[in-house]
Amino acid sequence: MEIKKVAPSIRKLIGIINYEFELDLLEKTRKRPHTEARMILSKILTDRYKYGRSRIADLLDMNHATVVYYLQQIPFLLKHEKPLSDKYETIVNKYQDIDDPIWDLTEAELKTLAFTLRNENKNLNLELNHQKNKIEIFEKHKELIEYLEENNVKNATQLLIKYIERCIL
């Protein structure tokens, strides 16, 4: 079934639900996973967007009485079926981040982003290790710094830091 004219955010919501359930919720079937996916869509559209039953029914190409049934059943199912409740929470959490541009990226763009982030992570780890080395050397010379400061050697800490940095670099 094809999505009728809806806002991009609703298309994204449907995409998130389809992804989490690993199905097409608009497919004409009464299989339980499809029904549960449509129930979750109905609940979110009602709670967040104040969609009426007829509007949801029109979107899903079904009778409004089915949507009424979905909205009556979903609270009980969410309360008593942990896997469904977990999926619902995951969908809601992902949907709250809907403004995140990652949802609009293609697979190729996601791969490029992943490689870029991997490189940035590598660079940050190198910098972190460099800073850890500085701290180690500083800790080794801590007693010397304290001694110099106790004996009022001007700029003792700054001089020692410059010396340590020259040793590291």
C-alpha positions in Angstrom: 0.0 0.0 0.0 1.3 3.5 -0.8 1.4 6.3 1.7 -1.1 9.0 1.0 -0.2 12.7 1.2 1.3 13.2 4.6 3.9 15.4 6.3 7.5 14.3 6.1 7.7 13.8 9.8 4.8 11.2 9.6 6.6 9.5 6.7 9.6 9.3 9.0 7.5 7.9 11.8 6.2 5.2 9.5 9.8 4.5 8.4 10.9 4.1 12.1 8.0 1.8 12.9 8.7 -0.3 9.7 12.3 -0.5 10.7 11.7 -1.6 14.3 9.1 -4.2 13.3 11.0 -5.2 10.2 7.9 -5.0 8.0 5.7 -2.7 5.9 2.9 -1.6 8.2 0.9 -0.4 5.2 0.8 -3.9 3.8 -2.8 -5.2 3.7 -2.6 -8.1 6.2 -4.0 -9.0 9.5 -0.8 -10.6 10.8 -0.2 -9.6 14.4 3.1 -7.7 13.9 1.5 -5.6 11.2 -1.5 -4.9 13.4 0.7 -4.0 16.4 2.7 -1.7 14.2 -0.5 0.0 13.1 -1.7 0.3 16.7 1.5 2.0 17.7 1.3 4.4 14.7 -2.3 5.2 15.7 -1.4 5.8 19.3 1.5 8.2 18.4 -0.6 10.1 15.8 -3.4 10.5 18.3 -1.2 11.4 21.3 1.3 13.7 19.5 -0.6 15.1 16.6 -4.2 14.8 17.9 -5.1 13.0 14.7 -8.8 11.9 14.7 -9.8 8.3 14.1 -11.1 9.0 10.6 -7.9 10.7 9.6 -5.8 7.8 10.8 -8.2 5.4 9.1 -7.8 7.4 5.8 -4.0 7.3 6.1 -4.0 3.5 6.7 -6.8 2.9 4.1 -9.1 1.2 6.6 -12.4 1.7 8.4 -12.3 4.1 11.3 -13.8 1.4 13.6 -10.6 -0.5 13.2 -8.6 2.5 14.5 -11.1 2.9 17.4 -10.3 -0.8 18.2 -6.6 -0.2 18.0 -6.7 2.7 20.3 -8.8 0.8 22.8 -6.5 -2.2 22.8 -3.0 -0.6 22.7 -2.9 0.6 26.4 -3.6 -3.0 27.6 -1.1 -4.5 25.2 1.6 -2.0 26.2 1.0 -2.7 29.9 1.1 -6.5 29.6 3.4 -7.3 26.7 6.9 -6.3 27.5 8.4 -6.9 24.0 5.7 -4.7 22.4 6.2 -2.1 25.2 10.0 -2.0 24.6 9.4 -1.5 20.8 7.0 1.3 21.5 9.5 3.0 23.8 12.3 2.6 21.2 10.1 4.0 18.5 9.0 7.0 20.6 12.6 7.7 21.6 13.8 7.5 18.0 10.9 9.7 16.9 11.7 12.3 19.5 15.0 12.7 17.7 13.1 13.1 14.4 14.7 16.5 13.7 18.1 14.8 13.5 19.2 15.0 9.9 20.5 11.5 10.0 17.1 10.2 9.0 17.4 12.0 5.7 20.8 10.5 4.8 21.2 7.9 2.1 23.1 4.7 2.8 26.2 6.1 1.0 26.0 9.3 3.0 25.8 7.2 6.2 28.8 5.2 5.3 30.8 8.4 4.5 29.7 9.8 7.9 30.7 6.6 9.7 34.2 6.7 8.1 34.6 10.4 9.0 33.5 9.7 12.6 35.9 6.8 12.8 38.8 9.1 11.7 37.8 11.8 14.2 37.6 9.2 16.9 41.1 8.0 16.0 42.4 11.5 16.2 40.7 12.2 19.5 42.2 9.0 20.9 45.7 10.1 19.8 45.2 13.5 21.4 43.9 11.8 24.6 46.9 9.5 24.8 49.2 12.6 24.3 47.5 14.4 27.2 47.8 11.3 29.3 51.5 11.1 28.7 51.8 14.8 29.7 50.0 14.0 32.9 52.2 11.0 33.6 55.3 13.1 33.2 53.9 15.9 35.3 53.0 13.4 38.1 56.6 12.0 38.0 57.9 15.6 38.6 55.3 16.6 41.1 57.7 16.5 44.0 60.2 18.7 42.1 57.5 21.2 41.4 56.4 21.3 45.0 60.0 21.7 46.1 60.6 24.6 43.7 57.4 26.3 44.8 58.2 25.9 48.5 61.6 27.5 47.9 60.0 30.4 46.1 61.6 29.7 42.7 59.8 32.2 40.4 57.6 30.6 37.6 58.8 27.1 38.7 55.6 25.4 37.5 55.6 27.2 34.2 59.3 26.5 33.6 58.9 22.8 34.4 55.8 22.5 32.1 57.8 24.1 29.2 60.6 21.6 29.9 58.2 18.7 30.0 56.5 19.7 26.8 59.8 19.9 25.1 60.6 16.4 26.3 57.3 15.0 25.0 57.2 16.8 21.6 
